[in-house]
């Protein structure tokens, strides 16, 4: 969900060392140029306020992480959270970027895993192509994801989840795991890291849906 406009957000992003500028210049060179290693590279598209990607990076220091968020007012909250952390993870950077153009900043097979968490459902049929699990986006992920890479998708929106299941299958992807009640699924919930929305919705009694897909 988009936050209200925050006047200082763009200036804060410009000054922040954690938020990468001109990402298109790093295409194919993210690991060596930004992280200085050849470890796996995972991205979250639609990182929101950053809780999930920060907790994930802290839990898995041997993986490189990039949090992507298109709204400056939202990623600004993530920057604040990172700067206020006592021990912020060093294996994490942010991008204020529209994922529609994701193939302009990542090379073929450069990404090992993509996380999609509580994405905008775009409920009207005419907006279906904007959903991050639509065929339009799956074709982009197919280009940047490594051959053995995976997509992990979580939502509390049943309509969006049903759409995503069909979209994944119709576009030739393989469903490796599916649950309609993540927090009561002993196997898939093991090691689960929650987002802000996930904690909020699950506390209200809403089931959380999750799928893992590969080619």
DAWO-V310902 format. One record per pair of residues at least 6 apart in sequence whose ideal C-beta (glycine too) atoms are under 8 Angstrom apart, sorted by the first residue. I is the first residue (numbers start at 1). J is the second residue. D is the distance in whole Angstrom. If there is no record, write none. Layout:
# DAWO-V310902
[[I	J	D] [I	J	D]]
This chain:
# DAWO-V310902
[[1	120	8] [2	71	5] [2	73	7] [2	74	7] [3	71	7] [3	73	4] [3	74	5] [3	77	7] [4	73	7] [5	73	6] [6	72	7] [6	73	4] [6	76	5] [8	76	7] [9	72	4] [9	73	5] [9	75	8] [9	76	4] [10	72	5] [12	76	5] [12	79	6] [12	80	8] [13	19	5] [13	72	6] [13	75	7] [13	76	7] [13	79	7] [13	96	5] [14	21	7] [16	79	5] [16	83	8] [16	94	8] [18	79	6] [18	82	5] [18	83	8] [18	88	8] [18	92	7] [18	93	6] [18	94	5] [19	75	7] [19	79	6] [19	93	7] [19	94	5] [19	95	7] [19	96	6] [20	26	7] [20	34	7] [20	66	8] [20	93	5] [20	94	7] [20	95	6] [23	95	6] [23	97	6] [23	105	4] [24	104	5] [24	105	5] [26	33	6] [26	34	7] [26	105	7] [27	104	7] [27	105	6] [27	106	6] [27	107	5] [27	110	8] [28	106	8] [28	107	4] [28	110	6] [30	41	6] [30	64	7] [30	66	7] [30	106	7] [30	110	7] [31	37	6] [31	38	5] [31	39	7] [31	41	6] [31	64	6] [32	38	7] [34	64	8] [34	93	6] [35	41	8] [35	64	4] [35	91	7] [37	64	7] [39	62	6] [39	63	6] [39	64	5] [39	91	8] [40	62	8] [40	63	5] [40	64	7] [40	112	4] [40	113	7] [41	63	8] [41	64	5] [41	65	8] [41	66	7] [41	110	6] [41	111	6] [41	112	6] [42	56	8] [42	63	6] [42	64	7] [42	65	5] [42	66	8] [42	111	7] [42	112	6] [42	113	4] [42	114	8] [42	115	7] [43	65	7] [43	66	5] [43	67	8] [43	68	6] [43	106	8] [43	111	6] [43	113	8] [43	114	6] [43	115	7] [44	52	6] [44	53	5] [44	56	8] [44	65	7] [44	66	8] [44	67	5] [44	68	7] [44	114	8] [44	115	4] [44	116	8] [44	117	7] [45	68	5] [45	99	5] [45	102	7] [45	114	6] [45	115	7] [45	116	6] [45	119	8] [45	132	6] [46	68	7] [46	69	6] [46	70	8] [46	99	7] [46	116	7] [46	117	7] [46	118	8] [46	119	5] [46	120	8] [46	132	7] [47	53	5] [47	67	4] [47	68	6] [47	69	5] [47	75	7] [47	78	6] [47	94	7] [48	69	7] [48	74	6] [48	77	8] [48	78	7] [48	117	7] [48	118	7] [48	195	6] [48	196	6] [48	197	7] [49	74	7] [49	77	4] [49	78	5] [49	81	6] [49	196	6] [50	67	6] [50	75	8] [50	77	7] [50	78	3] [50	79	8] [50	81	5] [50	82	7] [50	94	7] [51	81	7] [51	194	8] [51	195	6] [51	196	5] [52	115	7] [52	117	6] [52	193	6] [52	194	7] [52	195	4] [52	196	8] [52	198	8] [53	65	6] [53	67	4] [53	78	8] [53	92	6] [53	115	8] [54	67	8] [54	78	8] [54	81	7] [54	82	6] [54	85	7] [54	88	7] [54	89	6] [54	92	7] [55	193	5] [56	65	6] [56	115	8] [56	193	5] [57	63	8] [57	65	4] [57	89	4] [57	91	5] [57	92	4] [58	87	8] [58	89	5] [59	193	7] [60	91	8] [61	89	7] [61	90	8] [61	91	6] [62	91	8] [63	91	7] [64	91	5] [64	92	8] [65	89	7] [65	91	6] [65	92	5] [65	93	8] [66	92	7] [66	93	6] [66	94	7] [66	95	6] [67	75	8] [67	78	7] [67	92	7] [67	93	8] [67	94	5] [67	95	7] [68	94	8] [68	95	5] [68	97	6] [68	99	6] [68	102	8] [69	75	4] [69	78	7] [69	94	7] [69	95	7] [69	96	6] [69	97	8] [70	96	7] [70	97	6] [70	98	5] [70	99	7] [71	96	8] [72	96	6] [75	94	6] [75	96	5] [78	94	6] [79	94	7] [82	88	5] [82	92	8] [82	94	8] [95	105	8] [97	105	7] [99	132	7] [99	137	7] [99	140	8] [102	140	5] [102	144	6] [103	140	5] [103	143	5] [103	144	6] [106	144	4] [107	144	7] [108	143	6] [108	144	7] [109	144	7] [109	145	7] [109	146	5] [109	147	7] [109	149	8] [110	144	6] [110	146	8] [111	144	5] [111	145	5] [111	146	7] [111	149	6] [112	145	8] [112	146	5] [112	149	5] [113	149	6] [113	150	5] [113	151	8] [113	152	7] [114	141	6] [114	145	6] [114	149	7] [114	150	8] [114	151	5] [114	152	7] [115	151	8] [115	152	5] [115	153	8] [116	132	5] [116	133	7] [116	151	7] [116	152	7] [116	153	4] [116	154	7] [117	153	8] [117	154	5] [117	155	8] [117	195	5] [117	197	7] [117	198	7] [118	154	7] [118	155	6] [118	156	7] [118	195	6] [118	197	4] [118	198	7] [118	201	8] [119	131	7] [119	132	4] [119	133	7] [119	153	8] [119	155	7] [119	160	7] [120	130	7] [120	131	8] [120	132	8] [121	131	7] [121	155	8] [121	157	5] [121	159	7] [121	160	4] [122	128	7] [122	130	5] [122	131	5] [123	159	7] [128	134	6] [128	163	7] [129	135	8] [129	136	5] [131	137	7] [131	160	7] [131	163	7] [131	164	8] [131	167	8] [133	153	6] [133	160	8] [133	163	7] [133	164	4] [133	167	5] [133	168	7] [134	167	6] [135	167	6] [135	170	7] [135	171	5] [138	167	7] [138	168	7] [138	171	5] [138	173	7] [139	171	7] [141	151	6] [142	215	7] [145	151	7] [145	215	8] [147	215	7] [148	214	7] [149	214	7] [149	215	8] [150	176	7] [150	212	6] [150	213	7] [150	214	5] [151	173	8] [151	212	7] [151	213	5] [151	214	7] [152	210	7] [152	211	8] [152	212	5] [153	164	6] [153	210	7] [153	211	5] [153	212	8] [153	213	7] [154	182	7] [154	195	7] [154	198	7] [154	208	6] [154	209	7] [154	210	5] [155	161	5] [155	164	8] [155	208	8] [155	209	5] [156	197	7] [156	198	8] [156	201	4] [156	202	8] [156	206	5] [156	207	7] [156	208	6] [156	209	7] [157	209	8] [158	209	7] [161	180	8] [161	209	4] [161	211	7] [164	211	7] [165	175	7] [165	178	7] [165	211	6] [168	175	6] [168	211	7] [168	213	5] [169	175	7] [172	215	7] [173	213	5] [173	214	7] [173	215	6] [174	213	6] [174	214	5] [174	215	7] [175	211	6] [175	212	8] [175	213	6] [176	212	5] [176	213	6] [176	214	6] [177	187	8] [177	188	6] [177	210	8] [177	211	7] [177	212	4] [178	210	7] [178	211	5] [178	212	8] [179	185	4] [179	188	5] [179	209	7] [179	210	5] [179	211	8] [180	207	6] [180	209	6] [181	207	5] [181	208	7] [181	209	8] [182	188	6] [182	189	5] [182	192	7] [182	207	7] [182	208	4] [182	209	7] [182	210	5] [183	189	6] [183	192	8] [183	202	6] [183	207	8] [183	208	6] [184	207	8] [185	210	8] [188	210	6] [194	202	7] [198	208	6] [201	208	7] [202	208	6]]
